[in-house]
Structure formats: C-alpha cells, structure tokens
Amino acid sequence: MTSLRLILSILLLALILSPFAASSDEKKYKAYTDIGPIEKSELSIAGIFSDKDKYHREVLTVEGTVTGLKYKKMFNGRKFTLFGLTDSEKNTINVYARGYVKDITDGSEVRIYGRYSKEKSFMWKKRYNIMKARKIQILDKSDGSKP
C-alpha cells in the first residue's frame, strides 16, 4: 500500500510541476534570428508574387525596405519582430523574426533569408505572404548609414 501511495504522490507532483517545466523551454529555444551576411539572390518580391505556388514553403533570399516595424511578445513570454519587406513596386512580404531585431528601423534596406509561405493560419485568422526570417542582413539603415 505504501508503494502505491508513493507512486501516486510522484505522479501528482509531476502533474503539478509540469506547467513550470514547460515554461523553462524558453532557455532551450533558439530565441533570436541571426544577423549577418547573406549571399545575394536574383529573386525579387515581385518574382515570388508572380508564382506563389512555386515558392510556397521554400527557403528563399529577398531584399527590400522595412515598413511597419513592430516588436511583440507572445503570451508565453517569447519575443518576436514583425515587419513588412517592400520592394520598389510596393509589393510587400510580411516578415516574422524570432526575438527583438533591434538593429533595424523603418526604412532600413535589408536582405532576408527565410521560409516563404503564401498563406498561414493562426487560430481563426489567415495571414498571407509570410516569411519566417532565419537570417537578416542590414544593407543600409534608414538614416543612410551603413551597418
């Protein structure tokens, strides 16, 4: 009887502590998007938009200007950066980057390496033209200075 009580106590303790163990994943999670040099690509945002099905779920490199920069925090504490990557023809890809990418500002010229999705669903909302940035290279800051 005492061994059964011990096993039940351990299981109960594990159930109680499991939410705290889940919150410690933040330390193990790769929290930030890398910043550094990226090889230039001939692909443009307009080129992606011309054949969205071809590029859906592909890892791509594109260049553009940062617009609508926002820093957000999820309910679990993870930080992320959202912005639009716009080309000269006003085509825009919505970019999601892990962590707060502090080195960019609205108007910065950047090169993004990441996975493009023509559509993503989150709860009841659908988002279109999303790119999850794996790496960001700042080409020119909004004040005209080089990084």
Contacts in CASP RR format, 6 or more apart in sequence:
PFRMAT RR
TARGET T0000
AUTHOR 0000-0000-0000
METHOD contacts of the structure
MODEL  1
MTSLRLILSILLLALILSPFAASSDEKKYKAYTDIGPIEKSELSIAGIFS
DKDKYHREVLTVEGTVTGLKYKKMFNGRKFTLFGLTDSEKNTINVYARGY
VKDITDGSEVRIYGRYSKEKSFMWKKRYNIMKARKIQILDKSDGSKP
23 76 0 8 1.000
26 76 0 8 1.000
26 77 0 8 1.000
26 78 0 8 1.000
29 78 0 8 1.000
30 98 0 8 1.000
31 78 0 8 1.000
31 79 0 8 1.000
31 98 0 8 1.000
31 99 0 8 1.000
32 98 0 8 1.000
32 99 0 8 1.000
32 101 0 8 1.000
33 81 0 8 1.000
33 97 0 8 1.000
33 98 0 8 1.000
33 99 0 8 1.000
33 101 0 8 1.000
33 133 0 8 1.000
33 134 0 8 1.000
33 135 0 8 1.000
33 136 0 8 1.000
34 134 0 8 1.000
34 135 0 8 1.000
34 136 0 8 1.000
35 101 0 8 1.000
35 103 0 8 1.000
35 135 0 8 1.000
35 136 0 8 1.000
35 137 0 8 1.000
35 138 0 8 1.000
36 135 0 8 1.000
36 136 0 8 1.000
36 137 0 8 1.000
37 137 0 8 1.000
38 61 0 8 1.000
38 111 0 8 1.000
38 112 0 8 1.000
38 113 0 8 1.000
38 135 0 8 1.000
38 136 0 8 1.000
38 137 0 8 1.000
39 61 0 8 1.000
40 61 0 8 1.000
40 63 0 8 1.000
40 111 0 8 1.000
41 60 0 8 1.000
41 61 0 8 1.000
41 62 0 8 1.000
41 63 0 8 1.000
43 60 0 8 1.000
43 61 0 8 1.000
43 62 0 8 1.000
44 62 0 8 1.000
44 63 0 8 1.000
44 87 0 8 1.000
45 62 0 8 1.000
45 64 0 8 1.000
45 85 0 8 1.000
45 86 0 8 1.000
45 87 0 8 1.000
45 89 0 8 1.000
45 91 0 8 1.000
45 92 0 8 1.000
45 93 0 8 1.000
46 87 0 8 1.000
46 89 0 8 1.000
46 91 0 8 1.000
48 55 0 8 1.000
48 60 0 8 1.000
48 62 0 8 1.000
48 93 0 8 1.000
48 116 0 8 1.000
49 91 0 8 1.000
49 129 0 8 1.000
52 118 0 8 1.000
52 129 0 8 1.000
53 118 0 8 1.000
55 116 0 8 1.000
55 118 0 8 1.000
56 116 0 8 1.000
56 117 0 8 1.000
56 118 0 8 1.000
56 119 0 8 1.000
57 115 0 8 1.000
57 116 0 8 1.000
57 117 0 8 1.000
58 115 0 8 1.000
58 116 0 8 1.000
59 113 0 8 1.000
59 114 0 8 1.000
59 115 0 8 1.000
59 116 0 8 1.000
59 134 0 8 1.000
60 113 0 8 1.000
60 114 0 8 1.000
60 115 0 8 1.000
60 116 0 8 1.000
60 131 0 8 1.000
61 111 0 8 1.000
61 112 0 8 1.000
61 113 0 8 1.000
61 114 0 8 1.000
62 85 0 8 1.000
62 93 0 8 1.000
62 111 0 8 1.000
62 112 0 8 1.000
62 131 0 8 1.000
63 87 0 8 1.000
63 109 0 8 1.000
63 110 0 8 1.000
63 111 0 8 1.000
63 112 0 8 1.000
63 139 0 8 1.000
64 85 0 8 1.000
64 86 0 8 1.000
64 87 0 8 1.000
64 109 0 8 1.000
64 110 0 8 1.000
64 111 0 8 1.000
64 112 0 8 1.000
65 85 0 8 1.000
65 86 0 8 1.000
65 87 0 8 1.000
65 107 0 8 1.000
65 108 0 8 1.000
65 109 0 8 1.000
65 110 0 8 1.000
66 83 0 8 1.000
66 84 0 8 1.000
66 85 0 8 1.000
66 104 0 8 1.000
66 105 0 8 1.000
66 106 0 8 1.000
66 107 0 8 1.000
66 108 0 8 1.000
66 109 0 8 1.000
66 110 0 8 1.000
66 142 0 8 1.000
67 83 0 8 1.000
67 84 0 8 1.000
67 85 0 8 1.000
67 86 0 8 1.000
67 92 0 8 1.000
67 106 0 8 1.000
67 107 0 8 1.000
68 82 0 8 1.000
68 83 0 8 1.000
68 84 0 8 1.000
68 106 0 8 1.000
69 81 0 8 1.000
69 82 0 8 1.000
69 83 0 8 1.000
69 84 0 8 1.000
69 104 0 8 1.000
69 105 0 8 1.000
69 106 0 8 1.000
70 81 0 8 1.000
70 82 0 8 1.000
70 83 0 8 1.000
71 79 0 8 1.000
71 80 0 8 1.000
71 81 0 8 1.000
71 100 0 8 1.000
72 79 0 8 1.000
72 80 0 8 1.000
72 81 0 8 1.000
72 82 0 8 1.000
73 79 0 8 1.000
73 80 0 8 1.000
74 80 0 8 1.000
78 98 0 8 1.000
78 99 0 8 1.000
79 98 0 8 1.000
79 99 0 8 1.000
79 100 0 8 1.000
80 96 0 8 1.000
80 97 0 8 1.000
80 98 0 8 1.000
80 99 0 8 1.000
80 100 0 8 1.000
81 95 0 8 1.000
81 96 0 8 1.000
81 97 0 8 1.000
81 98 0 8 1.000
81 99 0 8 1.000
81 100 0 8 1.000
81 101 0 8 1.000
81 104 0 8 1.000
82 94 0 8 1.000
82 95 0 8 1.000
82 96 0 8 1.000
82 97 0 8 1.000
83 94 0 8 1.000
83 95 0 8 1.000
83 97 0 8 1.000
83 104 0 8 1.000
83 106 0 8 1.000
84 92 0 8 1.000
84 93 0 8 1.000
84 94 0 8 1.000
84 95 0 8 1.000
85 92 0 8 1.000
85 93 0 8 1.000
85 94 0 8 1.000
85 95 0 8 1.000
85 110 0 8 1.000
85 112 0 8 1.000
85 131 0 8 1.000
86 92 0 8 1.000
92 129 0 8 1.000
93 116 0 8 1.000
93 129 0 8 1.000
93 130 0 8 1.000
93 131 0 8 1.000
94 127 0 8 1.000
94 128 0 8 1.000
94 129 0 8 1.000
94 130 0 8 1.000
94 131 0 8 1.000
95 112 0 8 1.000
95 130 0 8 1.000
95 131 0 8 1.000
95 132 0 8 1.000
95 133 0 8 1.000
96 130 0 8 1.000
96 131 0 8 1.000
96 132 0 8 1.000
96 133 0 8 1.000
97 132 0 8 1.000
97 133 0 8 1.000
97 136 0 8 1.000
98 133 0 8 1.000
101 136 0 8 1.000
103 138 0 8 1.000
103 147 0 8 1.000
104 110 0 8 1.000
104 136 0 8 1.000
104 138 0 8 1.000
104 141 0 8 1.000
105 141 0 8 1.000
105 142 0 8 1.000
105 143 0 8 1.000
106 142 0 8 1.000
107 142 0 8 1.000
108 138 0 8 1.000
108 139 0 8 1.000
108 140 0 8 1.000
108 141 0 8 1.000
108 142 0 8 1.000
109 138 0 8 1.000
109 139 0 8 1.000
109 140 0 8 1.000
110 136 0 8 1.000
110 137 0 8 1.000
110 138 0 8 1.000
110 139 0 8 1.000
111 136 0 8 1.000
111 137 0 8 1.000
111 139 0 8 1.000
112 131 0 8 1.000
112 133 0 8 1.000
112 135 0 8 1.000
112 136 0 8 1.000
112 137 0 8 1.000
113 133 0 8 1.000
113 134 0 8 1.000
113 135 0 8 1.000
113 136 0 8 1.000
113 137 0 8 1.000
114 131 0 8 1.000
114 132 0 8 1.000
114 133 0 8 1.000
114 134 0 8 1.000
114 135 0 8 1.000
115 131 0 8 1.000
115 132 0 8 1.000
115 134 0 8 1.000
116 129 0 8 1.000
116 130 0 8 1.000
116 131 0 8 1.000
117 130 0 8 1.000
117 131 0 8 1.000
117 132 0 8 1.000
118 128 0 8 1.000
118 129 0 8 1.000
119 126 0 8 1.000
119 127 0 8 1.000
119 128 0 8 1.000
119 130 0 8 1.000
120 126 0 8 1.000
120 127 0 8 1.000
120 130 0 8 1.000
121 127 0 8 1.000
138 147 0 8 1.000
139 147 0 8 1.000
140 146 0 8 1.000
140 147 0 8 1.000
141 147 0 8 1.000
END
